[in-house]
Amino acid sequence: MVAAGSTTHIVPDRVAVVGAGMVGLATAWFLQERDIEVTVYDREGVAAGASWGNAGWLTPGLATPLPEPAVLKYGVRAVLSPSSPVYVPPTASPRLLSFLTRFARNSTAGRWKTAMESLVPINRQSLSAFDLLAKAGVEAETYEAKSFLAAYRTAEERSVLLEEIEQIHAAGQGIEFEAITGDDAREIEPSLSDEIGAAIRLHGQRFINPGDYVKLLADSVVARGGRILTGANVADIVDGIRDTRVVTADGESEQYDAVVMATGAWLGDLARRFGVRTVVQAGRGYSFSVPIEHVPAGPVYFPAQRIACTPLGDRLRVAGMMEFRKPDAKLDPRRIDAIVEAARPLLRDADLDARTDEWVGPRPCTPDGLPLIGATSSPRVFAAGGHGMWGITLGPVTGQLLAETITTGRRPAELAPFDPLR
């Protein structure tokens, strides 16, 4: 390790990143930009967690805290229903109940505004981080959303998102939009059914095929000399006086100058011993893809049903649900059925019975809706996770800012609200 300029901070030569999703791989890539040797561990493989089957939206304009006043309106009976967009199993563990209690406390207008203001600075930089990756030769594409529609049955339903956009603007984050009629929306996207009576068209947003993007990012890390060890289940991180050891479940051990924990919904398993007390709970999302006669030119969102649709090649990915369960629980077909029945009357000429790629992935959620990014109680162990639904959008900028922290010893101002020890 070498000193960073005239400061006493020691720049690490070798860093281990635990987790090969968007956040972990982006962190590894930006560490390489700073001439750091990186090794990435993952218990399964690249993009095996929440990074593969999500909607793939790059929507900093909509990257808002998950705890919001609207969540409290569901009520106990609704969240216990298998068809509810937000589902809590009736046999919730004490740990989950504790998380939900804290989550509810943060679902107030005042706390949402404070959290939103914390996200604005990092949201503003999110798309430029993708541009930097592309400019540096990462061969993964981002696609401009030629149209991005939030569609509703009625104008009254639409008022909820219009009010939220006003609050987003009030927090200092810009987002361009226009309110349009259902007929206007169908003219833009013929895939919308006659049920749609009002919509909001958003501008300046993008999307990706998340699985393909993350795999190509992994290829870039390897091409630049990094190692990616798949099937490597990290059982322990042992912090020594001068270095840190990563220990896998099979007893293998290797020393590094620093370690980044980017394990998504499993972050707490390793992070608790390093002073991270914020619970990271899996908020599981489901998706599948279907053929559709007219593939939309960009994402389509049904906010009232909490269903996100993204064009991927000649098919439409349909995603939804917020299921608070263990991250590795089996896929529950009832969730898929609920998405299908909610989407069926809203889409035109989509064969929702010809589903492929049925998937469930665990989004890493925190009680206050803010990620955990930065140093832990050890100066050599860092956390990067808890982004909720926005790990794809915020993954590259998280990696960029965390790499700066690790190599300079100085925390960028954008990361101050995301202190893992808060």
N, C-alpha and C positions, 0 to 999 in steps of 0.2 A: 504494500500500500504506500501511497505517496501523499504528502501534505498538499492541501489546496491553497496555493498562493501563500500569503503571509499569515493565514489563520492557522489555528491548531487543529482544524478538521482534517482527518485522514481520509483520502479518497480510496475507496475499495478497489482492488484489482479484480476480484472474482465475486460475483453475486449469484445466489440461487434464487429463483422465482418458483414458488410453489403454486401451480395452477396454470393450465394452458388454455384459458379462455381469452376473450378479447382484452380484458384488463391486464392479465398476467403477461400475455405476449406483447402487448403494446409497451408495458413497462420494460420488458427485456429488450425490445427493439430500441427504445430511446436510451437505455443504458449503453447499448452498443454504440449509439451515436456519440457517446462520451467516452468511448474506448474502454469500456468495461467488458470483461469476459463473463458470459452468462450461461447458466444451466437452468433449464426449465423442467420441473417435475410435474407429472400429472398421474393420478391413480388410474385413469382410464386412457384418455388420449386427447388430442387437440379438439377443442370445441365440443367436448363431451357433456358439458353441463348446460347452463342456461344460454350459451352462446350459439347453439346450432339452430334450434327450431323456432326462435322468436320472430317477431314481425319484421325485424331489420330496419326499423325507422331511424333516420338521423334527423331528429326533430328537436333541436335545442329550444325552439319556440314553445314547445309543449312539455319540456322536461321540468316537471313540477313535483313538489313533495307529495308522496303517496298519502300520508295522513291528511285528510281534508274534511271539512264539515259535512260534505255529502255522504261520506262513509257512515256517519252516525245515523243517517236516515234509514238505513236498511233494517235495523232492528234485529232482535235475537231470532225471531221466527224465520226471517228471510235468510240470514247467514247460515242457518242450520239446514236449509233446503239444498239438496244435491244439484238443483237446477239454478241456484242463485249465482250471479256473476262473482260474488264474494262468498266463499264457502269456508266455514269452520266446522270440523267434525265434532259431533256431540261428545266424543270421548277425549276432548282436548286435555293435554298434559298440563301439570302446574306451570311448567316453563312457558308453554304457549299461552296460557291464561295470563301470566305475568306480562308477556309481550303485548298481548291484545289490550290489556289494561293501560299500559303505557302508550300504546298506539292511539287509543281512544282519547287519552289526555292531550295528545298532540294534535288531535283532529278538530281544532278550534280555528276560527278565522285569524286570531292574533298570532298564534303559533305558526300557522300556515304562512302568513305574510313574512314572519321573521325567517323561516326556513327558505322561502322563495327568494328573498333578498340574498341569502347565503349562496344560492345556486346560480344567480345571475352572472357573476364574473366568470365562472368556469363554463357555463353554457355558451357565453359569447365567444370563447376560444375553441369550442369543440369541433366545428367544421374545419377551421384552419389547421387543426392537428391532422385530420384526414388528408387535407391538401398537401401537408408536409410529407406524409407517408408516400403519397402518390408521386410527388416531385422527386423523392429520393429513390424511387424505383420499385416500390411495393406494387406488384402487378394486379392488385385487387381493385375493382371498380366501385365507385359510388355513382348512383344514378340520380339525376335531377328529377324531382317529382313534377312532371309536366302538369299534372293536376293532383291535388291532395284535398279530398273532400271529407268533411265530417257531416254525416247525413242523418236526418231525423224524420220521424213521421209528421211532426207538427212544429210550428214556429214556437209554441210554448215550451216544448222539449228543448229546442235550440237555445232558449234564453239562458240555460244553465251554463253552457260553454261560453256564450257571449259575456256573461258576468265574470266568468273565470278569466277570460282574455283581458277584460278591464282590470282585474286584480293583478294579472301578470304585467300589464303595462305600468300599473301603479308601483309595482316592485322594481321597475327600472329595466324590464326586459321587453324588447321590441318583437312584434310578430305581425306581419302583414296579412290581412284577411279581407274577405267581403262576404256579406250575408246574401244568399241567393235563394231562389224558389226551387221547389222540387223539379219543375219542368226545366229550369236552367241546369240543374244538377244532372238530369238525365241527358240533356243535350251534350254535356261535357263527358259524362260516363253513362253510356247506354246500358251498362251492367246493373244499374240501379232500378229497382222495381217501382211500380206505380204507388206503392205504399209510402214512398219518400215524398214528403210535402214541403221540406225546408232543408237547407244545408248551409254550411260555411266552407268557403274555399280558402285554403291556406296557401301562402306563397313562400318561396325561399327555402323549402324543405327538401330533403333527399332521402334515399333508401338504399339498402344493399341486400344482397343475398348473404345473410350472416355466416352460415356455415362455410360457404366458399371463401368469403373474405378472410375469416379467421384462419383457415387452412393456408391461404396464400401469404398471410402475415407470418405464420409459422415457417413457411418455406423461406421467406426472406431472412428470418432470424437464423435459420440453419445455414443459408448461403453466406451469411456474414460471419460464420464461425461459431455460432451458438450451438449448444447441445439441447435436445429435447428428449427427455427420458419418459416414455409412456409406460403404463403399467407399474409406475413407481409410487406406491402409496406411502406418503410421508407420515410416519408415526410420531415423530418427535423433532423438535428443534432445541438443541442444547447450546446455551449461550455460555461461552467461556470468557476468559480474561481478555484475550486478544482476537479471538475468532469465534465462529459459530458453526456447529455441526448440524447437518441435516441427516436424520436417521430414518431409513425406510422400514416398512413392516417386516421385511425379510432380514433385517439386521445390518444391512449395508449402511455405511456412514462415510460422509465426505465433509471436509472443512471448507468454509467460505468466509470472506471478510464481512459479508452482510447477507441477509435473507429477506425476501419480500413474500408475505403471505397474501396470495390472491386466489383463495379457494372458494370464493362465492358463498353459497349458503352454508358451507362447512367452516367458514372463517373462525367462528368462535371456538372450535375444537382445538385449534393451535394457539389462538390469540389470547385466550383467558390467562394463560400463565405469564403473559407479558403485559398485564395490567389493563387489557381491553375488556371492559365490563358491559359494554353495550351489546344487547342480544341481537344476533343476526338470525332472522327467521326465514325459512323458505316460504315464499309466496308463489306457489307453483302455477305456471301458465301452460296451457295446452294449445296444440296446433295440428293442422293437417293441410294437405293441398288437394285441390279439385280442378277438373277441367271446367272452363267457362267459355261461352261462345265469343264474348267480347272481353279480352283481357284488358283491365284498366290501365291507363297510362301512368298511374301512380297509386299510392295508397288510398284506401277507402276506410273510413272509421265510422262505426256506429256507436257513439258514446253512450247512449241510453242502455244499450245491451253490453257495452264494454267489449266489443268485438273489433279486431283490427285485421284488415285484409291488405295483402301486399302482392303485387304481380312478380312472379319469379319464372322467367322464361314464358312458356305457353300455359302455365297453370297459375292458380290463385292460392296463396297461402292464407288460411283463415285461422286466426289466433284469438284466444280469450281466456278468461277465468283468472281469479286470484284465490287459490286454494291454499289455506294455511295448514300444511301437514309436514311430516318429515320429508326431507329433500329426496330420499331414495325410496319412498313408498311407490308401489306399482301404479301404473297408469290406471285411472278409474274411468271405464267406458261411459259412465253417466255424465262425466264432464264433457266428453266429446258430443254425446247426444244433446246436451243442453245447448252447446254452441250451435250445432246443426239446426235445432228447432228455432233458435233465436234468429239465425241468419237466413233461414229458408225464405221467409216472406219478404225479405229486404233486397235480395239479389235476383237478377233476371238471368235465366239460362245458365245457371251454375249447377252442375251435377253433384250435389252434396252427398249423394250415395255412392259416388265413385271416388272415395277418399283413398289417398295414399299418405305415407309418411306420418301416421298418427304418432304424436310425440307429447311428452310432458317434460318440463324443465324447471328447476328451482331458482326463481329470482331471489337474490339475497336482500332482504328487507330489514330496515332498522326502525325502531319505534318513533324516531323523530323525522324519518324520511330523508336523512342526510347520510352520505357515504362515510366510510372510515378510511382516511388516506393520510399516511404519514408515519412518523416514528412512534414506537411503543415505549414501554418502560426500559427497554434496552436500546442503546444508540445504534445497534447493529441489526435490529429486527424491525421491519416495517409492515404496516397493514395497507391493503388496497382492496376494498370491497364494500359491500352494502349499498350498491347503487340502485337497488330496487328494479324498476322497469327501464332504467336508463344506462345500464352497463355498456350497451352497444354504442349509444350516442356519446357517452362520456368516457369510454374506455381509452381511446388514444390520448386525449388531453390529460387524463389521470396519469397515464404512463409518462407523458412528457414532463408534467410538473413534479411527479414523484422522483423521476430520474434526476431532476435538478436538485431536489432536496437531498437525495442520497449522495450525490457527488460534490455538492457545495457545503452541505451542513446548514444551509439556510432554507427555511420554509417559505415558499412563495405566498404572498398575501391571499391568493385565491383559495389556498388550502386551509387557512386558519379555522374556518367553521367546521372542518371535517376531522379535527383532532381525534385520533382513535382513543385517547384517554379521557375524553370529555365525560 
